[in-house]
Amino acid sequence: MPTSATAMVIQNAVGVTHYSALQIGIAYISSAAWCIVGTLLTLRVARWRAP
């Protein structure tokens, strides 16, 4: 889930839990990948029309 990776980053930044640098790095990459995939899917499906 895209929210899980973001939650890990926030929890680590706030100090609730401590994750390894590798886990945080993977969480950042995962969040960026979800963002890119979501944007590409939206651009593919959306039909832009000028008013």
PDB file of all heavy atoms in Angstrom:
ATOM      1  N   MET A   1       0.841  -1.180   0.000  1.00  0.00           N
ATOM      2  CA  MET A   1       0.000   0.000   0.000  1.00  0.00           C
ATOM      3  C   MET A   1       0.885   1.242   0.000  1.00  0.00           C
ATOM      4  O   MET A   1       1.878   1.291   0.720  1.00  0.00           O
ATOM      5  CB  MET A   1      -0.892   0.009   1.243  1.00  0.00           C
ATOM      6  CG  MET A   1      -1.907  -1.109   1.322  1.00  0.00           C
ATOM      7  SD  MET A   1      -3.103  -1.089   0.009  1.00  0.00           S
ATOM      8  CE  MET A   1      -3.950   0.429   0.338  1.00  0.00           C
ATOM      9  N   PRO A   2       0.492   2.227  -0.775  1.00  0.00           N
ATOM     10  CA  PRO A   2       1.311   3.436  -0.823  1.00  0.00           C
ATOM     11  C   PRO A   2       1.347   4.197   0.505  1.00  0.00           C
ATOM     12  O   PRO A   2       2.314   4.887   0.803  1.00  0.00           O
ATOM     13  CB  PRO A   2       0.661   4.277  -1.913  1.00  0.00           C
ATOM     14  CG  PRO A   2      -0.641   3.662  -2.206  1.00  0.00           C
ATOM     15  CD  PRO A   2      -0.602   2.261  -1.701  1.00  0.00           C
ATOM     16  N   THR A   3       0.314   4.064   1.316  1.00  0.00           N
ATOM     17  CA  THR A   3       0.300   4.797   2.585  1.00  0.00           C
ATOM     18  C   THR A   3       1.226   4.169   3.617  1.00  0.00           C
ATOM     19  O   THR A   3       1.690   4.860   4.525  1.00  0.00           O
ATOM     20  CB  THR A   3      -1.128   4.861   3.149  1.00  0.00           C
ATOM     21  OG1 THR A   3      -1.648   3.529   3.249  1.00  0.00           O
ATOM     22  CG2 THR A   3      -2.026   5.679   2.260  1.00  0.00           C
ATOM     23  N   SER A   4       1.498   2.899   3.500  1.00  0.00           N
ATOM     24  CA  SER A   4       2.377   2.222   4.470  1.00  0.00           C
ATOM     25  C   SER A   4       3.797   2.754   4.389  1.00  0.00           C
ATOM     26  O   SER A   4       4.441   2.990   5.420  1.00  0.00           O
ATOM     27  CB  SER A   4       2.384   0.721   4.220  1.00  0.00           C
ATOM     28  OG  SER A   4       1.097   0.185   4.395  1.00  0.00           O
ATOM     29  N   ALA A   5       4.297   2.929   3.180  1.00  0.00           N
ATOM     30  CA  ALA A   5       5.659   3.431   3.020  1.00  0.00           C
ATOM     31  C   ALA A   5       5.770   4.864   3.551  1.00  0.00           C
ATOM     32  O   ALA A   5       6.736   5.213   4.236  1.00  0.00           O
ATOM     33  CB  ALA A   5       6.066   3.383   1.545  1.00  0.00           C
ATOM     34  N   THR A   6       4.787   5.678   3.254  1.00  0.00           N
ATOM     35  CA  THR A   6       4.789   7.055   3.744  1.00  0.00           C
ATOM     36  C   THR A   6       4.687   7.089   5.262  1.00  0.00           C
ATOM     37  O   THR A   6       5.346   7.900   5.919  1.00  0.00           O
ATOM     38  CB  THR A   6       3.630   7.843   3.110  1.00  0.00           C
ATOM     39  OG1 THR A   6       3.715   7.711   1.691  1.00  0.00           O
ATOM     40  CG2 THR A   6       3.676   9.298   3.482  1.00  0.00           C
ATOM     41  N   ALA A   7       3.882   6.218   5.829  1.00  0.00           N
ATOM     42  CA  ALA A   7       3.755   6.147   7.287  1.00  0.00           C
ATOM     43  C   ALA A   7       5.080   5.770   7.934  1.00  0.00           C
ATOM     44  O   ALA A   7       5.437   6.311   8.984  1.00  0.00           O
ATOM     45  CB  ALA A   7       2.671   5.150   7.669  1.00  0.00           C
ATOM     46  N   MET A   8       5.831   4.864   7.303  1.00  0.00           N
ATOM     47  CA  MET A   8       7.146   4.491   7.832  1.00  0.00           C
ATOM     48  C   MET A   8       8.077   5.691   7.870  1.00  0.00           C
ATOM     49  O   MET A   8       8.788   5.905   8.859  1.00  0.00           O
ATOM     50  CB  MET A   8       7.777   3.389   6.966  1.00  0.00           C
ATOM     51  CG  MET A   8       7.223   2.019   7.192  1.00  0.00           C
ATOM     52  SD  MET A   8       7.980   0.788   6.113  1.00  0.00           S
ATOM     53  CE  MET A   8       9.685   0.899   6.587  1.00  0.00           C
ATOM     54  N   VAL A   9       8.074   6.478   6.803  1.00  0.00           N
ATOM     55  CA  VAL A   9       8.949   7.653   6.740  1.00  0.00           C
ATOM     56  C   VAL A   9       8.567   8.654   7.821  1.00  0.00           C
ATOM     57  O   VAL A   9       9.426   9.195   8.530  1.00  0.00           O
ATOM     58  CB  VAL A   9       8.889   8.298   5.337  1.00  0.00           C
ATOM     59  CG1 VAL A   9       9.631   9.613   5.306  1.00  0.00           C
ATOM     60  CG2 VAL A   9       9.451   7.342   4.292  1.00  0.00           C
ATOM     61  N   ILE A  10       7.270   8.904   7.982  1.00  0.00           N
ATOM     62  CA  ILE A  10       6.807   9.870   8.985  1.00  0.00           C
ATOM     63  C   ILE A  10       7.103   9.373  10.394  1.00  0.00           C
ATOM     64  O   ILE A  10       7.567  10.134  11.245  1.00  0.00           O
ATOM     65  CB  ILE A  10       5.311  10.167   8.792  1.00  0.00           C
ATOM     66  CG1 ILE A  10       5.108  10.918   7.476  1.00  0.00           C
ATOM     67  CG2 ILE A  10       4.751  10.963   9.960  1.00  0.00           C
ATOM     68  CD1 ILE A  10       3.661  11.080   7.076  1.00  0.00           C
ATOM     69  N   GLN A  11       6.842   8.095  10.667  1.00  0.00           N
ATOM     70  CA  GLN A  11       7.116   7.534  11.995  1.00  0.00           C
ATOM     71  C   GLN A  11       8.593   7.640  12.332  1.00  0.00           C
ATOM     72  O   GLN A  11       8.964   7.955  13.467  1.00  0.00           O
ATOM     73  CB  GLN A  11       6.678   6.076  12.055  1.00  0.00           C
ATOM     74  CG  GLN A  11       5.190   5.887  12.098  1.00  0.00           C
ATOM     75  CD  GLN A  11       4.802   4.417  11.992  1.00  0.00           C
ATOM     76  OE1 GLN A  11       5.648   3.542  11.801  1.00  0.00           O
ATOM     77  NE2 GLN A  11       3.513   4.153  12.100  1.00  0.00           N
ATOM     78  N   ASN A  12       9.435   7.391  11.355  1.00  0.00           N
ATOM     79  CA  ASN A  12      10.874   7.484  11.593  1.00  0.00           C
ATOM     80  C   ASN A  12      11.290   8.937  11.835  1.00  0.00           C
ATOM     81  O   ASN A  12      12.107   9.207  12.711  1.00  0.00           O
ATOM     82  CB  ASN A  12      11.642   6.904  10.398  1.00  0.00           C
ATOM     83  CG  ASN A  12      13.092   6.687  10.708  1.00  0.00           C
ATOM     84  OD1 ASN A  12      13.430   6.035  11.681  1.00  0.00           O
ATOM     85  ND2 ASN A  12      13.952   7.249   9.884  1.00  0.00           N
ATOM     86  N   ALA A  13      10.721   9.881  11.077  1.00  0.00           N
ATOM     87  CA  ALA A  13      11.069  11.296  11.229  1.00  0.00           C
ATOM     88  C   ALA A  13      10.622  11.849  12.578  1.00  0.00           C
ATOM     89  O   ALA A  13      11.335  12.632  13.204  1.00  0.00           O
ATOM     90  CB  ALA A  13      10.444  12.109  10.099  1.00  0.00           C
ATOM     91  N   VAL A  14       9.444  11.415  13.048  1.00  0.00           N
ATOM     92  CA  VAL A  14       8.911  11.906  14.313  1.00  0.00           C
ATOM     93  C   VAL A  14       9.598  11.230  15.496  1.00  0.00           C
ATOM     94  O   VAL A  14       9.688  11.802  16.578  1.00  0.00           O
ATOM     95  CB  VAL A  14       7.380  11.695  14.355  1.00  0.00           C
ATOM     96  CG1 VAL A  14       6.800  12.038  15.705  1.00  0.00           C
ATOM     97  CG2 VAL A  14       6.715  12.532  13.281  1.00  0.00           C
ATOM     98  N   GLY A  15      10.088  10.018  15.290  1.00  0.00           N
ATOM     99  CA  GLY A  15      10.773   9.305  16.352  1.00  0.00           C
ATOM    100  C   GLY A  15       9.917   8.267  17.041  1.00  0.00           C
ATOM    101  O   GLY A  15      10.295   7.763  18.093  1.00  0.00           O
ATOM    102  N   VAL A  16       8.766   7.938  16.450  1.00  0.00           N
ATOM    103  CA  VAL A  16       7.899   6.911  17.040  1.00  0.00           C
ATOM    104  C   VAL A  16       8.582   5.554  16.967  1.00  0.00           C
ATOM    105  O   VAL A  16       8.608   4.805  17.945  1.00  0.00           O
ATOM    106  CB  VAL A  16       6.533   6.872  16.305  1.00  0.00           C
ATOM    107  CG1 VAL A  16       5.668   5.734  16.815  1.00  0.00           C
ATOM    108  CG2 VAL A  16       5.817   8.199  16.452  1.00  0.00           C
ATOM    109  N   THR A  17       9.129   5.227  15.825  1.00  0.00           N
ATOM    110  CA  THR A  17       9.897   4.000  15.636  1.00  0.00           C
ATOM    111  C   THR A  17      11.158   4.339  14.860  1.00  0.00           C
ATOM    112  O   THR A  17      11.268   5.407  14.271  1.00  0.00           O
ATOM    113  CB  THR A  17       9.099   2.938  14.842  1.00  0.00           C
ATOM    114  OG1 THR A  17       8.728   3.490  13.593  1.00  0.00           O
ATOM    115  CG2 THR A  17       7.874   2.482  15.591  1.00  0.00           C
ATOM    116  N   HIS A  18      12.090   3.422  14.858  1.00  0.00           N
ATOM    117  CA  HIS A  18      13.336   3.640  14.133  1.00  0.00           C
ATOM    118  C   HIS A  18      13.533   2.491  13.152  1.00  0.00           C
ATOM    119  O   HIS A  18      13.554   1.333  13.538  1.00  0.00           O
ATOM    120  CB  HIS A  18      14.515   3.730  15.097  1.00  0.00           C
ATOM    121  CG  HIS A  18      14.397   4.896  16.032  1.00  0.00           C
ATOM    122  ND1 HIS A  18      14.629   6.184  15.629  1.00  0.00           N
ATOM    123  CD2 HIS A  18      14.044   4.969  17.328  1.00  0.00           C
ATOM    124  CE1 HIS A  18      14.426   7.000  16.630  1.00  0.00           C
ATOM    125  NE2 HIS A  18      14.070   6.285  17.696  1.00  0.00           N
ATOM    126  N   TYR A  19      13.626   2.859  11.885  1.00  0.00           N
ATOM    127  CA  TYR A  19      13.854   1.884  10.828  1.00  0.00           C
ATOM    128  C   TYR A  19      15.275   2.043  10.304  1.00  0.00           C
ATOM    129  O   TYR A  19      15.890   3.101  10.454  1.00  0.00           O
ATOM    130  CB  TYR A  19      12.856   2.096   9.686  1.00  0.00           C
ATOM    131  CG  TYR A  19      11.413   1.866  10.084  1.00  0.00           C
ATOM    132  CD1 TYR A  19      10.563   2.928  10.340  1.00  0.00           C
ATOM    133  CD2 TYR A  19      10.912   0.585  10.197  1.00  0.00           C
ATOM    134  CE1 TYR A  19       9.245   2.718  10.712  1.00  0.00           C
ATOM    135  CE2 TYR A  19       9.603   0.359  10.557  1.00  0.00           C
ATOM    136  CZ  TYR A  19       8.763   1.426  10.815  1.00  0.00           C
ATOM    137  OH  TYR A  19       7.467   1.200  11.183  1.00  0.00           O
ATOM    138  N   SER A  20      15.780   1.014   9.649  1.00  0.00           N
ATOM    139  CA  SER A  20      17.128   1.096   9.077  1.00  0.00           C
ATOM    140  C   SER A  20      17.117   2.043   7.882  1.00  0.00           C
ATOM    141  O   SER A  20      16.070   2.340   7.302  1.00  0.00           O
ATOM    142  CB  SER A  20      17.608  -0.287   8.647  1.00  0.00           C
ATOM    143  OG  SER A  20      16.873  -0.733   7.525  1.00  0.00           O
ATOM    144  N   ALA A  21      18.295   2.488   7.514  1.00  0.00           N
ATOM    145  CA  ALA A  21      18.416   3.399   6.373  1.00  0.00           C
ATOM    146  C   ALA A  21      17.935   2.725   5.091  1.00  0.00           C
ATOM    147  O   ALA A  21      17.336   3.371   4.224  1.00  0.00           O
ATOM    148  CB  ALA A  21      19.861   3.858   6.225  1.00  0.00           C
ATOM    149  N   LEU A  22      18.163   1.423   4.978  1.00  0.00           N
ATOM    150  CA  LEU A  22      17.706   0.678   3.797  1.00  0.00           C
ATOM    151  C   LEU A  22      16.180   0.682   3.711  1.00  0.00           C
ATOM    152  O   LEU A  22      15.619   0.911   2.639  1.00  0.00           O
ATOM    153  CB  LEU A  22      18.233  -0.753   3.832  1.00  0.00           C
ATOM    154  CG  LEU A  22      17.788  -1.655   2.678  1.00  0.00           C
ATOM    155  CD1 LEU A  22      18.345  -1.125   1.361  1.00  0.00           C
ATOM    156  CD2 LEU A  22      18.228  -3.078   2.921  1.00  0.00           C
ATOM    157  N   GLN A  23      15.508   0.440   4.828  1.00  0.00           N
ATOM    158  CA  GLN A  23      14.044   0.432   4.836  1.00  0.00           C
ATOM    159  C   GLN A  23      13.482   1.809   4.485  1.00  0.00           C
ATOM    160  O   GLN A  23      12.510   1.908   3.740  1.00  0.00           O
ATOM    161  CB  GLN A  23      13.519  -0.003   6.204  1.00  0.00           C
ATOM    162  CG  GLN A  23      13.691  -1.475   6.487  1.00  0.00           C
ATOM    163  CD  GLN A  23      13.239  -1.819   7.891  1.00  0.00           C
ATOM    164  OE1 GLN A  23      13.615  -1.140   8.850  1.00  0.00           O
ATOM    165  NE2 GLN A  23      12.454  -2.879   8.004  1.00  0.00           N
ATOM    166  N   ILE A  24      14.084   2.852   5.005  1.00  0.00           N
ATOM    167  CA  ILE A  24      13.620   4.210   4.701  1.00  0.00           C
ATOM    168  C   ILE A  24      13.871   4.532   3.230  1.00  0.00           C
ATOM    169  O   ILE A  24      13.029   5.136   2.561  1.00  0.00           O
ATOM    170  CB  ILE A  24      14.292   5.242   5.625  1.00  0.00           C
ATOM    171  CG1 ILE A  24      13.859   4.992   7.068  1.00  0.00           C
ATOM    172  CG2 ILE A  24      13.951   6.666   5.220  1.00  0.00           C
ATOM    173  CD1 ILE A  24      12.367   5.093   7.309  1.00  0.00           C
ATOM    174  N   GLY A  25      14.998   4.122   2.710  1.00  0.00           N
ATOM    175  CA  GLY A  25      15.308   4.335   1.291  1.00  0.00           C
ATOM    176  C   GLY A  25      14.313   3.634   0.388  1.00  0.00           C
ATOM    177  O   GLY A  25      13.829   4.208  -0.598  1.00  0.00           O
ATOM    178  N   ILE A  26      13.989   2.391   0.735  1.00  0.00           N
ATOM    179  CA  ILE A  26      13.008   1.639  -0.049  1.00  0.00           C
ATOM    180  C   ILE A  26      11.627   2.279   0.061  1.00  0.00           C
ATOM    181  O   ILE A  26      10.876   2.334  -0.916  1.00  0.00           O
ATOM    182  CB  ILE A  26      12.977   0.160   0.397  1.00  0.00           C
ATOM    183  CG1 ILE A  26      14.283  -0.522  -0.015  1.00  0.00           C
ATOM    184  CG2 ILE A  26      11.778  -0.570  -0.189  1.00  0.00           C
ATOM    185  CD1 ILE A  26      14.458  -1.909   0.539  1.00  0.00           C
ATOM    186  N   ALA A  27      11.302   2.806   1.226  1.00  0.00           N
ATOM    187  CA  ALA A  27      10.015   3.480   1.407  1.00  0.00           C
ATOM    188  C   ALA A  27       9.927   4.731   0.527  1.00  0.00           C
ATOM    189  O   ALA A  27       8.889   4.999  -0.074  1.00  0.00           O
ATOM    190  CB  ALA A  27       9.804   3.845   2.874  1.00  0.00           C
ATOM    191  N   TYR A  28      11.001   5.510   0.452  1.00  0.00           N
ATOM    192  CA  TYR A  28      11.023   6.685  -0.419  1.00  0.00           C
ATOM    193  C   TYR A  28      10.854   6.279  -1.885  1.00  0.00           C
ATOM    194  O   TYR A  28      10.088   6.891  -2.626  1.00  0.00           O
ATOM    195  CB  TYR A  28      12.331   7.465  -0.253  1.00  0.00           C
ATOM    196  CG  TYR A  28      12.307   8.486   0.855  1.00  0.00           C
ATOM    197  CD1 TYR A  28      13.091   8.324   1.987  1.00  0.00           C
ATOM    198  CD2 TYR A  28      11.524   9.632   0.760  1.00  0.00           C
ATOM    199  CE1 TYR A  28      13.093   9.264   3.001  1.00  0.00           C
ATOM    200  CE2 TYR A  28      11.513  10.574   1.767  1.00  0.00           C
ATOM    201  CZ  TYR A  28      12.299  10.386   2.891  1.00  0.00           C
ATOM    202  OH  TYR A  28      12.282  11.316   3.893  1.00  0.00           O
ATOM    203  N   ILE A  29      11.596   5.255  -2.296  1.00  0.00           N
ATOM    204  CA  ILE A  29      11.511   4.790  -3.683  1.00  0.00           C
ATOM    205  C   ILE A  29      10.110   4.272  -3.990  1.00  0.00           C
ATOM    206  O   ILE A  29       9.544   4.553  -5.051  1.00  0.00           O
ATOM    207  CB  ILE A  29      12.581   3.712  -3.958  1.00  0.00           C
ATOM    208  CG1 ILE A  29      13.963   4.349  -3.906  1.00  0.00           C
ATOM    209  CG2 ILE A  29      12.351   3.024  -5.292  1.00  0.00           C
ATOM    210  CD1 ILE A  29      15.109   3.364  -3.904  1.00  0.00           C
ATOM    211  N   SER A  30       9.532   3.535  -3.060  1.00  0.00           N
ATOM    212  CA  SER A  30       8.186   3.005  -3.241  1.00  0.00           C
ATOM    213  C   SER A  30       7.165   4.136  -3.364  1.00  0.00           C
ATOM    214  O   SER A  30       6.284   4.095  -4.234  1.00  0.00           O
ATOM    215  CB  SER A  30       7.816   2.100  -2.062  1.00  0.00           C
ATOM    216  OG  SER A  30       6.487   1.689  -2.150  1.00  0.00           O
ATOM    217  N   SER A  31       7.285   5.147  -2.535  1.00  0.00           N
ATOM    218  CA  SER A  31       6.362   6.291  -2.600  1.00  0.00           C
ATOM    219  C   SER A  31       6.491   7.023  -3.929  1.00  0.00           C
ATOM    220  O   SER A  31       5.493   7.399  -4.540  1.00  0.00           O
ATOM    221  CB  SER A  31       6.630   7.257  -1.448  1.00  0.00           C
ATOM    222  OG  SER A  31       6.322   6.647  -0.224  1.00  0.00           O
ATOM    223  N   ALA A  32       7.718   7.212  -4.380  1.00  0.00           N
ATOM    224  CA  ALA A  32       7.932   7.883  -5.663  1.00  0.00           C
ATOM    225  C   ALA A  32       7.375   7.055  -6.815  1.00  0.00           C
ATOM    226  O   ALA A  32       6.760   7.596  -7.742  1.00  0.00           O
ATOM    227  CB  ALA A  32       9.417   8.147  -5.869  1.00  0.00           C
ATOM    228  N   ALA A  33       7.563   5.741  -6.748  1.00  0.00           N
ATOM    229  CA  ALA A  33       7.039   4.865  -7.805  1.00  0.00           C
ATOM    230  C   ALA A  33       5.517   4.906  -7.855  1.00  0.00           C
ATOM    231  O   ALA A  33       4.929   4.968  -8.941  1.00  0.00           O
ATOM    232  CB  ALA A  33       7.533   3.433  -7.586  1.00  0.00           C
ATOM    233  N   TRP A  34       4.859   4.864  -6.700  1.00  0.00           N
ATOM    234  CA  TRP A  34       3.391   4.957  -6.665  1.00  0.00           C
ATOM    235  C   TRP A  34       2.922   6.280  -7.246  1.00  0.00           C
ATOM    236  O   TRP A  34       1.914   6.353  -7.948  1.00  0.00           O
ATOM    237  CB  TRP A  34       2.863   4.794  -5.246  1.00  0.00           C
ATOM    238  CG  TRP A  34       2.678   3.380  -4.826  1.00  0.00           C
ATOM    239  CD1 TRP A  34       3.467   2.668  -3.975  1.00  0.00           C
ATOM    240  CD2 TRP A  34       1.639   2.483  -5.228  1.00  0.00           C
ATOM    241  NE1 TRP A  34       2.982   1.397  -3.831  1.00  0.00           N
ATOM    242  CE2 TRP A  34       1.864   1.262  -4.593  1.00  0.00           C
ATOM    243  CE3 TRP A  34       0.544   2.612  -6.084  1.00  0.00           C
ATOM    244  CZ2 TRP A  34       1.034   0.157  -4.771  1.00  0.00           C
ATOM    245  CZ3 TRP A  34      -0.282   1.515  -6.260  1.00  0.00           C
ATOM    246  CH2 TRP A  34      -0.037   0.305  -5.618  1.00  0.00           C
ATOM    247  N   CYS A  35       3.639   7.348  -6.944  1.00  0.00           N
ATOM    248  CA  CYS A  35       3.288   8.666  -7.456  1.00  0.00           C
ATOM    249  C   CYS A  35       3.389   8.694  -8.985  1.00  0.00           C
ATOM    250  O   CYS A  35       2.493   9.195  -9.666  1.00  0.00           O
ATOM    251  CB  CYS A  35       4.186   9.724  -6.841  1.00  0.00           C
ATOM    252  SG  CYS A  35       3.824  11.396  -7.370  1.00  0.00           S
ATOM    253  N   ILE A  36       4.463   8.156  -9.509  1.00  0.00           N
ATOM    254  CA  ILE A  36       4.666   8.139 -10.962  1.00  0.00           C
ATOM    255  C   ILE A  36       3.615   7.271 -11.645  1.00  0.00           C
ATOM    256  O   ILE A  36       3.016   7.679 -12.645  1.00  0.00           O
ATOM    257  CB  ILE A  36       6.094   7.661 -11.300  1.00  0.00           C
ATOM    258  CG1 ILE A  36       7.104   8.717 -10.851  1.00  0.00           C
ATOM    259  CG2 ILE A  36       6.247   7.358 -12.777  1.00  0.00           C
ATOM    260  CD1 ILE A  36       8.539   8.254 -10.863  1.00  0.00           C
ATOM    261  N   VAL A  37       3.377   6.084 -11.111  1.00  0.00           N
ATOM    262  CA  VAL A  37       2.375   5.189 -11.699  1.00  0.00           C
ATOM    263  C   VAL A  37       0.988   5.816 -11.653  1.00  0.00           C
ATOM    264  O   VAL A  37       0.247   5.781 -12.642  1.00  0.00           O
ATOM    265  CB  VAL A  37       2.381   3.816 -10.983  1.00  0.00           C
ATOM    266  CG1 VAL A  37       1.185   2.973 -11.379  1.00  0.00           C
ATOM    267  CG2 VAL A  37       3.671   3.076 -11.286  1.00  0.00           C
ATOM    268  N   GLY A  38       0.633   6.417 -10.530  1.00  0.00           N
ATOM    269  CA  GLY A  38      -0.676   7.060 -10.415  1.00  0.00           C
ATOM    270  C   GLY A  38      -0.838   8.207 -11.391  1.00  0.00           C
ATOM    271  O   GLY A  38      -1.896   8.377 -12.006  1.00  0.00           O
ATOM    272  N   THR A  39       0.216   8.998 -11.558  1.00  0.00           N
ATOM    273  CA  THR A  39       0.172  10.114 -12.497  1.00  0.00           C
ATOM    274  C   THR A  39       0.033   9.615 -13.932  1.00  0.00           C
ATOM    275  O   THR A  39      -0.777  10.145 -14.710  1.00  0.00           O
ATOM    276  CB  THR A  39       1.430  10.989 -12.366  1.00  0.00           C
ATOM    277  OG1 THR A  39       1.518  11.465 -11.018  1.00  0.00           O
ATOM    278  CG2 THR A  39       1.406  12.150 -13.326  1.00  0.00           C
ATOM    279  N   LEU A  40       0.807   8.593 -14.291  1.00  0.00           N
ATOM    280  CA  LEU A  40       0.721   8.051 -15.647  1.00  0.00           C
ATOM    281  C   LEU A  40      -0.653   7.451 -15.933  1.00  0.00           C
ATOM    282  O   LEU A  40      -1.197   7.640 -17.029  1.00  0.00           O
ATOM    283  CB  LEU A  40       1.821   7.010 -15.870  1.00  0.00           C
ATOM    284  CG  LEU A  40       3.248   7.554 -15.913  1.00  0.00           C
ATOM    285  CD1 LEU A  40       4.250   6.412 -16.025  1.00  0.00           C
ATOM    286  CD2 LEU A  40       3.411   8.534 -17.059  1.00  0.00           C
ATOM    287  N   LEU A  41      -1.211   6.743 -14.972  1.00  0.00           N
ATOM    288  CA  LEU A  41      -2.547   6.180 -15.172  1.00  0.00           C
ATOM    289  C   LEU A  41      -3.603   7.270 -15.307  1.00  0.00           C
ATOM    290  O   LEU A  41      -4.508   7.174 -16.127  1.00  0.00           O
ATOM    291  CB  LEU A  41      -2.911   5.234 -14.018  1.00  0.00           C
ATOM    292  CG  LEU A  41      -2.181   3.901 -14.007  1.00  0.00           C
ATOM    293  CD1 LEU A  41      -2.525   3.117 -12.749  1.00  0.00           C
ATOM    294  CD2 LEU A  41      -2.514   3.091 -15.241  1.00  0.00           C
ATOM    295  N   THR A  42      -3.463   8.311 -14.513  1.00  0.00           N
ATOM    296  CA  THR A  42      -4.408   9.425 -14.596  1.00  0.00           C
ATOM    297  C   THR A  42      -4.302  10.116 -15.950  1.00  0.00           C
ATOM    298  O   THR A  42      -5.330  10.433 -16.568  1.00  0.00           O
ATOM    299  CB  THR A  42      -4.150  10.439 -13.471  1.00  0.00           C
ATOM    300  OG1 THR A  42      -4.296   9.769 -12.217  1.00  0.00           O
ATOM    301  CG2 THR A  42      -5.106  11.605 -13.540  1.00  0.00           C
ATOM    302  N   LEU A  43      -3.091  10.348 -16.424  1.00  0.00           N
ATOM    303  CA  LEU A  43      -2.917  10.982 -17.722  1.00  0.00           C
ATOM    304  C   LEU A  43      -3.446  10.111 -18.854  1.00  0.00           C
ATOM    305  O   LEU A  43      -3.941  10.616 -19.855  1.00  0.00           O
ATOM    306  CB  LEU A  43      -1.442  11.310 -17.963  1.00  0.00           C
ATOM    307  CG  LEU A  43      -0.863  12.423 -17.098  1.00  0.00           C
ATOM    308  CD1 LEU A  43       0.643  12.528 -17.321  1.00  0.00           C
ATOM    309  CD2 LEU A  43      -1.548  13.739 -17.393  1.00  0.00           C
ATOM    310  N   ARG A  44      -3.359   8.810 -18.701  1.00  0.00           N
ATOM    311  CA  ARG A  44      -3.844   7.894 -19.734  1.00  0.00           C
ATOM    312  C   ARG A  44      -5.367   7.857 -19.775  1.00  0.00           C
ATOM    313  O   ARG A  44      -5.962   7.793 -20.840  1.00  0.00           O
ATOM    314  CB  ARG A  44      -3.293   6.498 -19.476  1.00  0.00           C
ATOM    315  CG  ARG A  44      -3.721   5.481 -20.490  1.00  0.00           C
ATOM    316  CD  ARG A  44      -3.005   4.162 -20.238  1.00  0.00           C
ATOM    317  NE  ARG A  44      -3.558   3.090 -21.021  1.00  0.00           N
ATOM    318  CZ  ARG A  44      -3.234   2.825 -22.276  1.00  0.00           C
ATOM    319  NH1 ARG A  44      -2.353   3.590 -22.889  1.00  0.00           N
ATOM    320  NH2 ARG A  44      -3.770   1.811 -22.913  1.00  0.00           N
ATOM    321  N   VAL A  45      -6.004   7.920 -18.624  1.00  0.00           N
ATOM    322  CA  VAL A  45      -7.464   7.767 -18.544  1.00  0.00           C
ATOM    323  C   VAL A  45      -8.194   9.109 -18.702  1.00  0.00           C
ATOM    324  O   VAL A  45      -9.244   9.171 -19.299  1.00  0.00           O
ATOM    325  CB  VAL A  45      -7.851   7.109 -17.196  1.00  0.00           C
ATOM    326  CG1 VAL A  45      -9.349   7.076 -17.017  1.00  0.00           C
ATOM    327  CG2 VAL A  45      -7.288   5.706 -17.133  1.00  0.00           C
ATOM    328  N   ALA A  46      -7.600  10.175 -18.175  1.00  0.00           N
ATOM    329  CA  ALA A  46      -8.279  11.470 -18.189  1.00  0.00           C
ATOM    330  C   ALA A  46      -8.392  12.016 -19.600  1.00  0.00           C
ATOM    331  O   ALA A  46      -7.518  11.830 -20.428  1.00  0.00           O
ATOM    332  CB  ALA A  46      -7.510  12.468 -17.311  1.00  0.00           C
ATOM    333  N   ARG A  47      -9.484  12.667 -19.846  1.00  0.00           N
ATOM    334  CA  ARG A  47      -9.697  13.304 -21.139  1.00  0.00           C
ATOM    335  C   ARG A  47      -9.775  14.810 -20.895  1.00  0.00           C
ATOM    336  O   ARG A  47     -10.744  15.310 -20.333  1.00  0.00           O
ATOM    337  CB  ARG A  47     -10.973  12.800 -21.764  1.00  0.00           C
ATOM    338  CG  ARG A  47     -11.002  11.303 -21.920  1.00  0.00           C
ATOM    339  CD  ARG A  47     -11.815  10.914 -23.130  1.00  0.00           C
ATOM    340  NE  ARG A  47     -11.942   9.461 -23.204  1.00  0.00           N
ATOM    341  CZ  ARG A  47     -11.100   8.692 -23.859  1.00  0.00           C
ATOM    342  NH1 ARG A  47     -10.066   9.210 -24.454  1.00  0.00           N
ATOM    343  NH2 ARG A  47     -11.288   7.387 -23.919  1.00  0.00           N
ATOM    344  N   TRP A  48      -8.720  15.496 -21.321  1.00  0.00           N
ATOM    345  CA  TRP A  48      -8.647  16.930 -21.100  1.00  0.00           C
ATOM    346  C   TRP A  48      -9.425  17.642 -22.187  1.00  0.00           C
ATOM    347  O   TRP A  48      -9.260  17.366 -23.366  1.00  0.00           O
ATOM    348  CB  TRP A  48      -7.200  17.402 -21.098  1.00  0.00           C
ATOM    349  CG  TRP A  48      -6.405  16.725 -20.039  1.00  0.00           C
ATOM    350  CD1 TRP A  48      -5.567  15.678 -20.198  1.00  0.00           C
ATOM    351  CD2 TRP A  48      -6.417  17.024 -18.634  1.00  0.00           C
ATOM    352  NE1 TRP A  48      -5.054  15.303 -18.982  1.00  0.00           N
ATOM    353  CE2 TRP A  48      -5.545  16.109 -18.017  1.00  0.00           C
ATOM    354  CE3 TRP A  48      -7.073  17.968 -17.858  1.00  0.00           C
ATOM    355  CZ2 TRP A  48      -5.307  16.119 -16.652  1.00  0.00           C
ATOM    356  CZ3 TRP A  48      -6.831  17.980 -16.504  1.00  0.00           C
ATOM    357  CH2 TRP A  48      -5.971  17.068 -15.920  1.00  0.00           C
ATOM    358  N   ARG A  49     -10.264  18.570 -21.771  1.00  0.00           N
ATOM    359  CA  ARG A  49     -11.073  19.325 -22.720  1.00  0.00           C
ATOM    360  C   ARG A  49     -10.976  20.807 -22.396  1.00  0.00           C
ATOM    361  O   ARG A  49     -11.052  21.204 -21.247  1.00  0.00           O
ATOM    362  CB  ARG A  49     -12.526  18.880 -22.655  1.00  0.00           C
ATOM    363  CG  ARG A  49     -12.689  17.435 -23.031  1.00  0.00           C
ATOM    364  CD  ARG A  49     -14.105  17.006 -22.965  1.00  0.00           C
ATOM    365  NE  ARG A  49     -14.147  15.557 -23.176  1.00  0.00           N
ATOM    366  CZ  ARG A  49     -15.227  14.847 -23.149  1.00  0.00           C
ATOM    367  NH1 ARG A  49     -16.377  15.413 -22.911  1.00  0.00           N
ATOM    368  NH2 ARG A  49     -15.184  13.552 -23.366  1.00  0.00           N
ATOM    369  N   ALA A  50     -10.845  21.582 -23.430  1.00  0.00           N
ATOM    370  CA  ALA A  50     -10.814  23.032 -23.236  1.00  0.00           C
ATOM    371  C   ALA A  50     -12.259  23.545 -23.134  1.00  0.00           C
ATOM    372  O   ALA A  50     -13.116  23.127 -23.908  1.00  0.00           O
ATOM    373  CB  ALA A  50     -10.107  23.707 -24.379  1.00  0.00           C
ATOM    374  N   PRO A  51     -12.511  24.440 -22.192  1.00  0.00           N
ATOM    375  CA  PRO A  51     -13.893  24.953 -22.055  1.00  0.00           C
ATOM    376  C   PRO A  51     -14.275  25.903 -23.177  1.00  0.00           C
ATOM    377  O   PRO A  51     -13.544  26.455 -23.873  1.00  0.00           O
ATOM    378  CB  PRO A  51     -13.869  25.703 -20.723  1.00  0.00           C
ATOM    379  CG  PRO A  51     -12.437  25.913 -20.379  1.00  0.00           C
ATOM    380  CD  PRO A  51     -11.634  24.950 -21.193  1.00  0.00           C
TER     381      PRO A  51
END
